[in-house]
Amino acid sequence: MSPGRGRPRDRALDERILEQVIALLGSRGYAGLTLDELAARSGVAKTTILRRWPSKAAVAAAGVEKLALQSVDVPDSGTLEADLLALLHGAVEAFVRGRGQFIARLIREAGHHPEIAELLYTVIHTRRQAYRRVLALAIARGELAPSVDQDLLIDLLIGPIWTRMLITRDPITREYVDSIVEAVLIAFAVKATTTG
C-alpha cells in the first residue's frame, strides 16, 4: 500500500461522528438510527461515514466501543472492596443515569436486530476485562484465592444491576450497589486488607 494516496484520515472528524452516533443511539435506539441523520448531525456526507465504516452496524459498534472504553477506569485503591465499589458505581452512572442508558434499550432490541448482539458483546467484554484486572490485583494482594471462579464472581456483581435495569425496573440506589458488593465479598470470603 503506498502511503501517498488520498488524504490522511481526520481523527477529529471520526470523533465527531462517533459522538453523534452515541447521541443518536441514546435518543433513537438502533432501529431508529439512520446514516442520513448521522451524516446531517455530524456535518458530513453519508459517503464520508461509509468510507470510514462499511455499514450502520459498523459505525454503531465503533460508537458503542468508544463509550465502553470511556466508561471503564480500572481502579487500584489497595482493596478489592473499594475497587469493586468504584467499578459498580461507575457502571451505574454510565448505564443507568449517563450516556450509556441506551444499552438497556439495545438489549431489548437485540431480538429483532441480530447485529446488535455484536455491539452488546463489545460493551460486556470491555467491562468484564476491567473486573478481571481488579480481581487479579486482589489475588496478588492475597485478598482472593487464585482459584476463585472469576466469571461467577463478576456475574454475581453485575447480574442484580441488569435484572433491575431490564426486568423489575426497581431503583438502583447507592445503598443497593453497596449491598451487592458486601454480599459478594462475604460469599467469596474476601480477606480484608484494612480495618473498618
Salt bridges, closest charged atoms under 4 A:
ASP14 OD2 - ARG9 NE 2.65
ASP14 OD2 - ARG11 NH1 3.43
ASP14 OD1 - ARG52 NE 2.43
GLU15 OE1 - LYS66 NZ 2.40
GLU19 OE2 - LYS66 NZ 3.34
GLU19 OE1 - ARG99 NH2 2.62
ASP36 OD1 - LYS46 NZ 3.63
GLU37 OE2 - ARG28 NH2 2.58
ASP76 OD1 - ARG141 NH1 3.54
ASP83 OD2 - ARG141 NH2 3.69
GLU93 OE2 - ARG97 NE 2.96
GLU143 OE1 - ARG141 NH2 2.74
ASP151 OD1 - ARG128 NH2 3.41
ASP151 OD1 - ARG132 NH2 2.30
ASP155 OD1 - ARG128 NH1 2.88
ASP178 OD1 - HIS89 NE2 2.74
